[in-house]
Amino acid sequence: MNQQNLVQYRCRRGLLELDLIFSNFYDCCYEDLSEKNKDLFLEFLGLEDNDLWYMLQEPIKSDSKFNHLVQMIQKSKKIDRS
């Protein structure tokens, strides 16, 4: 399985809300990410659903290596795909 297929698979989550957020981010933004950010996104997807949900819903408070990625995902939620 190549990295792109693995990322698509890991975007499918147990929480429907995360599934929708990550599917949208993948569809609109994944191809434009740098290789470093693609690797970081794959690592991010390895976290537990509850941790991911908390990170995406709360304002960024801590110094995390995922902060920039979280900001990109949060912005992609606001993109109207219609």
All heavy atoms as an XYZ file, in Angstrom:
697
protein
N       0.854     -1.171      0.000
C       0.000      0.000      0.000
C       0.901      1.236      0.000
O       1.755      1.375      0.866
C      -0.900     -0.032      1.247
C      -1.850      1.116      1.334
S      -2.982      1.075      2.780
C      -4.082     -0.253      2.348
N       0.696      2.125     -0.966
C       1.508      3.337     -1.004
C       0.985      4.352      0.017
O      -0.082      4.192      0.594
C       1.576      3.925     -2.414
C       0.248      4.442     -2.927
O      -0.582      4.916     -2.168
N       0.059      4.355     -4.225
N       1.759      5.417      0.232
C       1.425      6.381      1.272
C       0.075      7.049      1.011
O      -0.719      7.240      1.925
C       2.507      7.445      1.420
C       2.194      8.420      2.542
C       3.298      9.415      2.797
O       4.324      9.408      2.136
N       3.094     10.273      3.770
N      -0.198      7.385     -0.223
C      -1.460      8.055     -0.545
C      -2.655      7.164     -0.210
O      -3.635      7.629      0.366
C      -1.477      8.443     -2.022
C      -2.625      9.343     -2.380
C      -2.492      9.916     -3.775
O      -1.500      9.708     -4.463
N      -3.497     10.641     -4.201
N      -2.580      5.885     -0.552
C      -3.664      4.959     -0.219
C      -3.796      4.775      1.285
O      -4.904      4.669      1.811
C      -3.445      3.610     -0.888
C      -3.634      3.664     -2.381
O      -4.263      4.572     -2.912
N      -3.072      2.694     -3.080
N      -2.663      4.736      1.982
C      -2.678      4.597      3.433
C      -3.340      5.808      4.084
O      -4.152      5.670      5.006
C      -1.260      4.405      3.964
C      -1.098      4.178      5.459
C      -1.867      2.946      5.916
C       0.379      4.030      5.813
N      -3.032      7.000      3.594
C      -3.638      8.219      4.130
C      -5.146      8.198      3.887
O      -5.930      8.485      4.797
C      -2.997      9.485      3.516
C      -3.799     10.730      3.857
C      -1.562      9.631      3.998
N      -5.574      7.841      2.684
C      -7.005      7.751      2.385
C      -7.688      6.775      3.334
O      -8.770      7.048      3.842
C      -7.240      7.303      0.946
C      -7.135      8.397     -0.062
C      -7.487      7.881     -1.439
O      -6.830      6.984     -1.964
N      -8.516      8.456     -2.029
N      -7.062      5.637      3.571
C      -7.633      4.635      4.463
C      -7.729      5.172      5.894
O      -8.751      5.015      6.558
C      -6.784      3.355      4.421
C      -7.237      2.311      5.391
C      -8.361      1.548      5.126
C      -6.547      2.084      6.578
C      -8.792      0.583      6.023
C      -6.965      1.129      7.475
C      -8.092      0.375      7.194
O      -8.518     -0.570      8.093
N      -6.688      5.841      6.353
C      -6.678      6.354      7.733
C      -7.569      7.569      7.925
O      -7.902      7.919      9.050
C      -5.255      6.667      8.175
C      -4.460      5.398      8.409
C      -3.211      5.673      9.172
N      -2.472      4.444      9.393
C      -1.226      4.420      9.799
N      -0.577      5.553     10.034
N      -0.616      3.289      9.990
N      -7.963      8.218      6.834
C      -8.922      9.323      6.938
C     -10.300      8.816      7.334
O     -11.121      9.573      7.846
C      -9.025     10.089      5.610
S      -7.666     11.229      5.296
N     -10.548      7.550      7.132
C     -11.829      6.950      7.520
C     -11.769      6.670      9.015
O     -10.969      5.873      9.467
C     -12.087      5.694      6.717
C     -12.148      5.996      5.225
C     -12.360      4.786      4.401
N     -13.700      4.283      4.654
C     -14.084      3.040      4.396
N     -13.234      2.180      3.896
N     -15.315      2.661      4.653
N     -12.607      7.348      9.774
C     -12.539      7.307     11.220
C     -13.815      6.714     11.804
O     -14.829      6.594     11.130
C     -12.343      8.721     11.784
C     -11.195      9.505     11.189
C      -9.880      8.804     11.266
N      -9.461      8.603     12.647
C      -8.225      8.308     13.007
N      -7.282      8.214     12.095
N      -7.928      8.114     14.267
N     -13.760      6.412     13.092
C     -14.928      5.927     13.814
C     -15.946      7.022     14.071
O     -17.143      6.759     14.128
N     -15.481      8.248     14.240
C     -16.381      9.388     14.415
C     -16.725      9.971     13.048
O     -15.831     10.365     12.303
C     -15.721     10.480     15.267
C     -15.503     10.181     16.739
C     -14.695     11.299     17.393
C     -16.830     10.029     17.452
N     -17.989     10.024     12.740
C     -18.428     10.536     11.438
C     -17.902     11.943     11.193
O     -17.488     12.276     10.081
C     -19.952     10.519     11.349
C     -20.555     11.113     10.074
C     -20.071     10.361      8.837
C     -22.065     11.124     10.151
N     -17.900     12.775     12.234
C     -17.440     14.156     12.083
C     -15.988     14.194     11.617
O     -15.631     14.965     10.732
C     -17.586     14.920     13.405
C     -19.026     15.113     13.841
C     -19.602     13.938     14.631
O     -18.957     12.862     14.711
O     -20.711     14.095     15.168
N     -15.142     13.359     12.218
C     -13.738     13.304     11.796
C     -13.611     12.752     10.391
O     -12.787     13.219      9.603
C     -12.921     12.445     12.771
C     -12.627     13.054     14.129
C     -11.867     12.055     14.998
C     -11.841     14.347     14.003
N     -14.408     11.761     10.091
C     -14.412     11.177      8.746
C     -14.686     12.268      7.711
O     -13.972     12.377      6.705
C     -15.475     10.087      8.682
C     -15.318      9.144      7.504
O     -14.589      9.478      6.556
O     -15.934      8.065      7.536
N     -15.678     13.096      7.971
C     -16.030     14.167      7.037
C     -14.938     15.235      6.963
O     -14.591     15.701      5.872
C     -17.358     14.801      7.454
C     -18.575     13.882      7.376
C     -19.789     14.566      7.992
C     -18.856     13.453      5.953
N     -14.401     15.621      8.117
C     -13.351     16.644      8.147
C     -12.131     16.171      7.374
O     -11.578     16.897      6.536
C     -12.987     16.997      9.602
C     -14.131     17.762     10.266
C     -11.695     17.804      9.654
C     -13.987     17.890     11.779
N     -11.672     14.955      7.660
C     -10.451     14.453      7.019
C     -10.667     14.146      5.546
O      -9.764     14.358      4.732
C      -9.908     13.236      7.758
C      -9.367     13.558      9.121
C      -9.535     12.681     10.166
C      -8.694     14.737      9.368
C      -9.034     12.958     11.423
C      -8.190     15.044     10.620
C      -8.362     14.145     11.661
N     -11.839     13.657      5.186
C     -12.121     13.412      3.766
C     -12.102     14.717      2.987
O     -11.553     14.777      1.884
C     -13.473     12.721      3.603
O     -13.429     11.436      4.157
N     -12.694     15.758      3.564
C     -12.688     17.072      2.920
C     -11.256     17.586      2.784
O     -10.861     18.065      1.719
C     -13.531     18.064      3.727
C     -13.510     19.447      3.124
O     -13.872     19.632      1.972
N     -13.061     20.416      3.898
N     -10.480     17.491      3.857
C      -9.099     17.965      3.818
C      -8.294     17.191      2.775
O      -7.540     17.777      1.998
C      -8.451     17.833      5.197
C      -7.034     18.327      5.231
C      -6.764     19.684      5.189
C      -5.974     17.441      5.306
C      -5.451     20.152      5.220
C      -4.664     17.894      5.334
C      -4.399     19.253      5.283
N      -8.483     15.888      2.736
C      -7.765     15.075      1.760
C      -8.126     15.511      0.334
O      -7.247     15.721     -0.501
C      -8.057     13.588      1.967
C      -7.306     12.731      0.989
C      -6.006     12.335      1.251
C      -7.883     12.350     -0.212
C      -5.288     11.578      0.338
C      -7.181     11.594     -1.130
C      -5.888     11.212     -0.854
O      -5.174     10.469     -1.765
N      -9.421     15.650      0.080
C      -9.880     15.989     -1.271
C      -9.408     17.363     -1.737
O      -9.048     17.534     -2.889
C     -11.410     15.946     -1.342
C     -11.962     14.538     -1.244
O     -11.192     13.567     -1.431
O     -13.174     14.410     -0.966
N      -9.415     18.334     -0.827
C      -9.116     19.699     -1.275
C      -7.663     20.115     -1.066
O      -7.209     21.032     -1.745
C     -10.046     20.701     -0.593
S      -9.656     21.053      1.116
N      -6.941     19.455     -0.183
C      -5.636     20.008      0.201
C      -4.456     19.039      0.159
O      -3.308     19.485      0.106
C      -5.726     20.577      1.615
S      -7.017     21.806      1.820
N      -4.701     17.749      0.217
C      -3.597     16.793      0.385
C      -2.555     16.905     -0.725
O      -1.358     16.912     -0.454
C      -4.124     15.358      0.483
C      -3.029     14.351      0.694
C      -2.465     14.179      1.952
C      -2.544     13.572     -0.352
C      -1.446     13.264      2.165
C      -1.532     12.664     -0.152
C      -0.984     12.508      1.106
O       0.035     11.611      1.301
N      -2.982     16.988     -1.948
C      -2.040     17.027     -3.080
C      -1.109     18.226     -3.023
O       0.010     18.170     -3.530
C      -2.797     17.009     -4.413
C      -3.425     15.677     -4.734
C      -2.406     14.555     -4.855
O      -1.332     14.759     -5.472
O      -2.686     13.465     -4.331
N      -1.558     19.308     -2.412
C      -0.757     20.529     -2.347
C       0.201     20.565     -1.160
O       0.990     21.504     -1.044
C      -1.675     21.759     -2.288
C      -2.504     21.909     -3.550
O      -2.036     21.496     -4.632
O      -3.626     22.434     -3.452
N       0.125     19.584     -0.284
C       1.016     19.551      0.879
C       2.439     19.192      0.458
O       2.645     18.439     -0.497
C       0.544     18.506      1.898
C      -0.781     18.741      2.601
C      -1.110     17.551      3.496
C      -0.762     20.021      3.398
N       3.400     19.706      1.205
C       4.797     19.301      0.998
C       4.943     17.854      1.465
O       4.088     17.333      2.202
C       5.728     20.203      1.805
O       5.535     19.996      3.196
N       6.007     17.207      1.062
C       6.243     15.825      1.501
C       6.336     15.743      3.025
O       5.836     14.809      3.630
C       7.502     15.252      0.850
C       7.347     14.973     -0.632
C       6.204     14.024     -0.947
O       6.053     12.990     -0.253
O       5.446     14.314     -1.894
N       6.958     16.752      3.626
C       7.072     16.796      5.091
C       5.686     16.847      5.731
O       5.414     16.130      6.694
C       7.902     18.002      5.509
C       8.056     18.159      6.991
C       8.857     19.396      7.331
C       8.902     19.624      8.838
N       9.568     20.855      9.199
N       4.800     17.700      5.195
C       3.448     17.808      5.745
C       2.599     16.580      5.445
O       1.729     16.226      6.238
C       2.759     19.078      5.254
C       3.236     20.307      5.981
O       3.670     20.229      7.139
N       3.182     21.447      5.325
N       2.837     15.923      4.330
C       2.134     14.662      4.045
C       2.519     13.607      5.081
O       1.657     12.880      5.589
C       2.445     14.169      2.636
C       1.764     14.972      1.557
C       2.110     14.462      0.176
C       1.426     15.304     -0.885
N       1.713     14.840     -2.244
N       3.810     13.530      5.408
C       4.268     12.592      6.441
C       3.678     12.956      7.794
O       3.258     12.080      8.562
C       5.797     12.576      6.524
C       6.457     11.986      5.298
O       5.783     11.248      4.536
O       7.655     12.267      5.078
N       3.624     14.238      8.095
C       3.079     14.711      9.357
C       1.584     14.400      9.451
O       1.090     13.992     10.507
C       3.327     16.207      9.512
C       3.040     16.813     10.873
C       3.948     16.218     11.941
C       3.236     18.324     10.817
N       0.858     14.571      8.349
C      -0.571     14.255      8.328
C      -0.789     12.774      8.591
O      -1.677     12.397      9.360
C      -1.184     14.684      6.991
C      -2.672     14.497      6.897
C      -3.521     14.970      7.876
C      -3.221     13.868      5.795
C      -4.906     14.798      7.777
C      -4.594     13.701      5.677
C      -5.433     14.165      6.669
N       0.027     11.932      7.990
C      -0.087     10.500      8.222
C       0.176     10.172      9.699
O      -0.549      9.381     10.304
C       0.881      9.726      7.323
C       0.842      8.210      7.422
C      -0.550      7.666      7.115
C       1.865      7.601      6.482
N       1.174     10.813     10.277
C       1.456     10.619     11.705
C       0.278     11.119     12.549
O      -0.122     10.470     13.519
C       2.733     11.362     12.081
C       3.158     11.159     13.514
C       4.436     11.887     13.866
O       5.166     12.350     12.956
O       4.706     12.011     15.072
N      -0.274     12.260     12.188
C      -1.423     12.839     12.893
C      -2.601     11.875     12.884
O      -3.290     11.695     13.895
C      -1.786     14.163     12.222
C      -2.887     14.937     12.876
C      -2.719     15.507     14.121
C      -4.090     15.144     12.215
C      -3.725     16.250     14.713
C      -5.095     15.884     12.794
C      -4.924     16.438     14.047
N      -2.828     11.232     11.750
C      -3.943     10.287     11.628
C      -3.751      9.050     12.496
O      -4.698      8.297     12.713
C      -4.138      9.880     10.167
C      -4.640     10.976      9.238
C      -4.611     10.496      7.791
C      -6.035     11.439      9.625
N      -2.557      8.836     13.014
C      -2.297      7.710     13.904
C      -2.760      7.942     15.329
O      -2.783      7.011     16.141
N      -3.174      9.175     15.634
C      -3.662      9.482     16.974
C      -5.079      8.934     17.165
O      -5.793      8.663     16.198
C      -3.655     10.995     17.207
C      -2.297     11.691     17.117
C      -2.471     13.202     17.260
C      -1.340     11.152     18.153
N      -5.478      8.815     18.419
C      -6.831      8.338     18.754
C      -7.878      9.376     18.353
O      -7.623     10.584     18.383
C      -6.934      8.071     20.257
C      -6.029      6.963     20.748
C      -6.441      5.605     20.223
O      -7.670      5.354     20.113
O      -5.547      4.802     19.930
N      -9.075      8.910     17.998
C     -10.152      9.795     17.559
C     -10.451     10.897     18.574
O     -10.642     12.049     18.194
C     -11.432      9.004     17.272
C     -11.392      8.296     15.930
O     -10.396      8.437     15.200
O     -12.373      7.596     15.607
N     -10.523     10.558     19.846
C     -10.844     11.569     20.856
C      -9.777     12.652     20.917
O     -10.091     13.835     21.081
C     -11.040     10.933     22.230
C     -12.313     10.112     22.295
O     -13.254     10.344     21.545
N     -12.344      9.148     23.188
N      -8.518     12.267     20.802
C      -7.426     13.248     20.796
C      -7.507     14.138     19.565
O      -7.318     15.358     19.648
C      -6.069     12.548     20.852
C      -5.856     11.791     22.149
O      -6.457     12.181     23.181
O      -5.091     10.812     22.130
N      -7.784     13.535     18.421
C      -7.923     14.307     17.181
C      -9.076     15.296     17.283
O      -8.941     16.465     16.911
C      -8.144     13.372     15.990
C      -6.972     12.481     15.608
C      -7.408     11.425     14.608
C      -5.833     13.313     15.050
N     -10.207     14.825     17.778
C     -11.383     15.683     17.899
C     -11.091     16.871     18.807
O     -11.426     18.001     18.491
C     -12.572     14.876     18.418
C     -13.825     15.676     18.514
C     -14.462     16.081     19.646
C     -14.603     16.189     17.424
N     -15.580     16.813     19.338
C     -15.694     16.885     17.973
C     -14.474     16.117     16.037
C     -16.647     17.518     17.190
C     -15.435     16.744     15.260
C     -16.500     17.432     15.821
N     -10.452     16.607     19.936
C     -10.108     17.670     20.875
C      -9.178     18.690     20.207
O      -9.392     19.891     20.325
C      -9.460     17.082     22.125
C      -9.003     18.136     23.096
C      -9.907     18.786     23.925
C      -7.663     18.508     23.166
C      -9.497     19.768     24.801
C      -7.243     19.495     24.037
C      -8.165     20.118     24.853
O      -7.756     21.095     25.714
N      -8.161     18.209     19.518
C      -7.203     19.113     18.883
C      -7.864     19.978     17.812
O      -7.506     21.142     17.630
C      -6.045     18.326     18.273
C      -5.153     17.685     19.302
S      -3.893     16.636     18.568
C      -2.719     17.873     18.055
N      -8.830     19.423     17.100
C      -9.479     20.165     16.016
C     -10.557     21.126     16.513
O     -10.870     22.099     15.833
C     -10.089     19.198     15.006
C      -9.081     18.394     14.194
C      -9.790     17.323     13.376
C      -8.257     19.293     13.288
N     -11.116     20.873     17.686
C     -12.207     21.695     18.186
C     -11.757     22.804     19.121
O     -12.441     23.808     19.258
C     -13.252     20.823     18.898
C     -13.908     19.822     17.987
C     -14.519     20.483     16.757
O     -15.260     21.453     16.868
N     -14.216     19.971     15.579
N     -10.648     22.619     19.775
C     -10.167     23.590     20.748
C      -9.182     24.553     20.096
O      -8.452     24.170     19.192
C      -9.473     22.874     21.907
C     -10.400     21.996     22.705
C     -11.500     22.766     23.403
O     -11.225     23.845     23.951
O     -12.643     22.287     23.379
N      -9.153     25.792     20.580
C      -8.099     26.706     20.113
C      -6.733     26.114     20.464
O      -6.591     25.444     21.487
C      -8.350     27.989     20.898
C      -9.738     27.868     21.430
C     -10.041     26.401     21.535
N      -5.773     26.349     19.624
C      -4.438     25.787     19.840
C      -3.833     26.428     21.086
O      -3.704     27.644     21.164
C      -3.557     25.994     18.599
C      -4.154     25.192     17.448
C      -2.126     25.590     18.880
C      -3.493     25.424     16.120
N      -3.503     25.568     22.063
C      -3.002     26.052     23.341
C      -1.558     25.651     23.591
O      -0.820     26.361     24.227
C      -3.867     25.509     24.485
C      -5.304     25.965     24.433
C      -6.113     25.333     25.533
C      -7.574     25.726     25.421
N      -8.405     25.026     26.367
N      -1.172     24.517     23.142
C       0.170     24.026     23.446
C       1.068     24.121     22.221
O       0.600     24.313     21.101
C       0.097     22.579     23.929
O      -0.366     21.754     22.880
N       2.336     23.967     22.457
C       3.304     23.968     21.363
C       3.428     22.531     20.866
O       4.135     21.722     21.447
C       4.651     24.504     21.861
C       5.634     24.654     20.723
O       5.191     24.871     19.579
O       6.848     24.558     20.984
N       2.709     22.227     19.822
C       2.686     20.881     19.268
C       3.211     20.915     17.837
O       3.012     21.894     17.112
C       1.247     20.346     19.270
O       1.125     19.185     18.483
N       3.845     19.841     17.440
C       4.338     19.774     16.060
C       3.187     19.730     15.058
O       3.382     19.946     13.872
C       5.259     18.574     15.882
C       4.590     17.222     16.043
C       5.598     16.120     15.866
C       5.007     14.753     16.139
N       6.014     13.720     16.010
N       1.982     19.478     15.555
C       0.817     19.390     14.683
C       0.066     20.720     14.543
O      -0.913     20.787     13.812
C      -0.158     18.324     15.199
C       0.414     16.942     15.246
C       0.556     16.283     16.456
C       0.819     16.294     14.099
C       1.075     15.001     16.512
C       1.340     15.018     14.131
C       1.469     14.366     15.354
N       0.488     21.772     15.223
C      -0.260     23.038     15.234
C      -0.540     23.576     13.839
O      -1.671     23.949     13.528
C       0.461     24.097     16.064
C       0.320     23.865     17.552
O      -0.445     23.010     17.992
N       1.070     24.609     18.329
N       0.475     23.652     12.998
C       0.276     24.192     11.650
C      -0.683     23.312     10.849
O      -1.569     23.823     10.142
C       1.615     24.333     10.928
C       1.502     24.908      9.560
N       1.111     26.221      9.338
C       1.683     24.359      8.339
C       1.069     26.441      8.033
N       1.417     25.331      7.407
N      -0.541     22.023     10.972
C      -1.421     21.087     10.275
C      -2.860     21.244     10.767
O      -3.795     21.283      9.963
C      -0.929     19.652     10.482
C      -1.711     18.559      9.788
C      -1.637     18.716      8.277
C      -1.177     17.199     10.202
N      -3.040     21.368     12.064
C      -4.380     21.560     12.631
C      -4.998     22.833     12.076
O      -6.179     22.855     11.712
C      -4.328     21.574     14.175
C      -5.633     22.081     14.769
C      -3.989     20.189     14.710
N      -4.218     23.899     11.982
C      -4.727     25.148     11.423
C      -5.164     24.966      9.970
O      -6.205     25.485      9.561
C      -3.679     26.249     11.522
C      -3.455     26.730     12.937
C      -2.302     27.709     13.038
O      -1.440     27.777     12.162
N      -2.288     28.478     14.110
N      -4.389     24.231      9.187
C      -4.764     23.985      7.788
C      -6.061     23.185      7.710
O      -6.928     23.473      6.877
C      -3.644     23.250      7.055
C      -2.438     24.094      6.769
S      -1.250     23.318      5.643
C      -0.670     21.949      6.611
N      -6.199     22.183      8.574
C      -7.417     21.365      8.577
C      -8.614     22.206      9.004
O      -9.691     22.115      8.399
C      -7.240     20.133      9.485
C      -6.177     19.200      8.904
C      -8.568     19.393      9.667
C      -5.724     18.092      9.838
N      -8.437     23.038     10.023
C      -9.524     23.899     10.477
C      -9.966     24.853      9.371
O     -11.151     25.079      9.182
C      -9.109     24.676     11.721
C      -9.008     23.816     12.957
C      -8.382     24.525     14.135
O      -7.627     25.473     13.968
N      -8.689     24.046     15.327
N      -9.027     25.394      8.633
C      -9.369     26.300      7.521
C     -10.089     25.546      6.407
O     -11.002     26.082      5.785
C      -8.120     26.966      6.967
C      -7.569     28.036      7.869
C      -6.319     28.651      7.278
C      -5.706     29.627      8.257
N      -4.442     30.176      7.758
N      -9.691     24.310      6.158
C     -10.327     23.540      5.076
C     -11.776     23.208      5.404
O     -12.579     23.020      4.494
C      -9.541     22.261      4.781
O      -9.783     21.265      5.753
N     -12.131     23.163      6.683
C     -13.523     22.906      7.078
C     -14.431     24.035      6.618
O     -15.618     23.837      6.434
C     -13.653     22.774      8.603
C     -13.033     21.551      9.156
C     -13.264     21.333     10.646
C     -13.681     22.472     11.460
N     -13.836     22.183     12.887
N     -13.868     25.218      6.434
C     -14.655     26.391      6.074
C     -14.818     26.555      4.571
O     -15.536     27.429      4.118
C     -14.006     27.648      6.677
C     -13.971     27.590      8.175
C     -13.202     28.742      8.748
C     -13.088     28.536     10.267
N     -12.194     29.475     10.872
N     -14.148     25.722      3.795
C     -14.215     25.806      2.339
C     -15.541     25.213      1.869
O     -15.886     24.097      2.213
C     -13.033     25.058      1.680
C     -11.727     25.745      2.049
C     -13.226     24.993      0.169
C     -10.509     24.983      1.601
N     -16.273     25.976      1.099
C     -17.532     25.501      0.542
C     -17.226     24.724     -0.729
O     -16.700     25.282     -1.681
C     -18.463     26.673      0.253
C     -19.814     26.224     -0.255
O     -20.137     25.025     -0.157
O     -20.546     27.084     -0.755
N     -17.542     23.428     -0.733
C     -17.216     22.589     -1.878
C     -18.378     22.470     -2.856
O     -18.356     21.630     -3.731
C     -16.811     21.208     -1.376
C     -15.510     21.265     -0.595
C     -15.145     19.949      0.003
N     -15.239     18.892     -0.975
C     -15.280     17.621     -0.667
N     -15.223     17.231      0.570
N     -15.354     16.695     -1.594
N     -19.399     23.306     -2.766
C     -20.546     23.199     -3.678
C     -20.312     23.937     -4.966
O     -19.406     24.634     -5.187
C     -21.794     23.740     -3.011
O     -21.601     25.032     -2.501
